[in-house]
């Protein structure tokens, strides 16, 4: 593959295409939640209310690099990393997207 990137497995590609995979559902839930929250902590609360177990969500020196999400129907947690979910689903990018949505909303009101 160009740029040394690995492709995804066929079954994952097929599931994403039909939007039936657990990762596709997780991406959809994250995107929906970002649209309705105003802070990162509110995002975490809403995702937990949707049934996701969230770990490593904090920022700082002692925090882990990747946030992980796990719903009750998932056997293993999914990292919020560029490789697993995509570049818009790291904890840093999720926080940026929430802040940009609020900024955009504020600018449209003014």
RAVENTA-V198506 format. One record per residue. N is the residue number from 0. PHI is phi as a letter, one per 40 degrees, with the letter a starting at -180 (999 if undefined). PSI is psi in degrees with one decimal (none if undefined). D_CENTER is the distance of its C-alpha to the mean C-alpha in whole Angstrom. Layout:
# RAVENTA-V198506
N/PHI/PSI/D_CENTER
N/PHI/PSI/D_CENTER
This chain:
# RAVENTA-V198506
0/999/150.6/25
1/c/152.1/25
2/g/16.0/24
3/g/14.2/24
4/c/144.5/21
5/c/144.7/20
6/c/176.7/20
7/c/161.0/18
8/c/152.9/20
9/d/-44.1/22
10/c/-32.9/21
11/c/-41.6/17
12/c/-46.7/18
13/c/-40.7/20
14/c/-39.8/18
15/c/-37.8/15
16/c/-39.4/18
17/c/-0.8/19
18/f/36.8/15
19/b/-1.9/16
20/c/159.3/14
21/c/-35.7/12
22/c/-39.3/9
23/c/-40.4/10
24/c/-39.6/10
25/c/-46.4/7
26/d/-43.9/6
27/c/-45.0/9
28/c/-40.9/8
29/c/-47.0/5
30/c/-42.2/7
31/c/-41.4/10
32/c/-40.2/10
33/d/-35.7/9
34/c/-25.5/13
35/b/-6.2/14
36/b/164.8/14
37/b/-10.6/16
38/a/162.9/15
39/c/-40.8/12
40/c/-34.4/14
41/c/-37.3/14
42/d/-47.6/10
43/c/-41.4/11
44/c/-44.6/14
45/c/-40.8/13
46/c/-38.5/10
47/c/-36.1/13
48/c/-28.1/15
49/c/-4.0/13
50/h/4.3/14
51/c/139.1/11
52/c/126.5/13
53/b/132.2/11
54/b/156.3/12
55/f/39.4/13
56/c/-12.7/11
57/c/165.8/14
58/b/156.7/15
59/h/-179.3/19
60/c/-41.8/21
61/c/4.8/21
62/c/156.1/17
63/c/163.0/16
64/c/-40.0/14
65/b/136.8/11
66/c/147.6/9
67/b/143.3/9
68/b/141.4/8
69/a/123.3/11
70/c/164.4/13
71/d/-27.9/17
72/c/2.0/17
73/c/136.1/15
74/c/-28.7/18
75/b/150.1/15
76/c/158.1/12
77/b/129.5/9
78/c/142.2/9
79/c/67.1/6
80/b/164.4/8
81/d/-38.9/10
82/c/-39.7/12
83/c/-52.2/10
84/b/-24.7/7
85/h/166.1/8
86/c/-20.9/9
87/c/7.3/7
88/b/17.6/4
89/c/159.5/6
90/c/-33.8/7
91/c/-44.5/10
92/c/-35.5/9
93/c/-45.1/7
94/c/-42.1/10
95/c/-44.3/12
96/c/-37.4/11
97/c/-46.6/12
98/c/-39.2/15
99/c/-38.6/16
100/c/-41.8/15
101/c/-43.4/18
102/c/-43.8/20
103/c/-41.5/20
104/c/-42.9/21
105/c/-42.9/23
106/c/-33.2/25
107/c/-25.8/25
108/c/-38.1/27
109/c/none/30
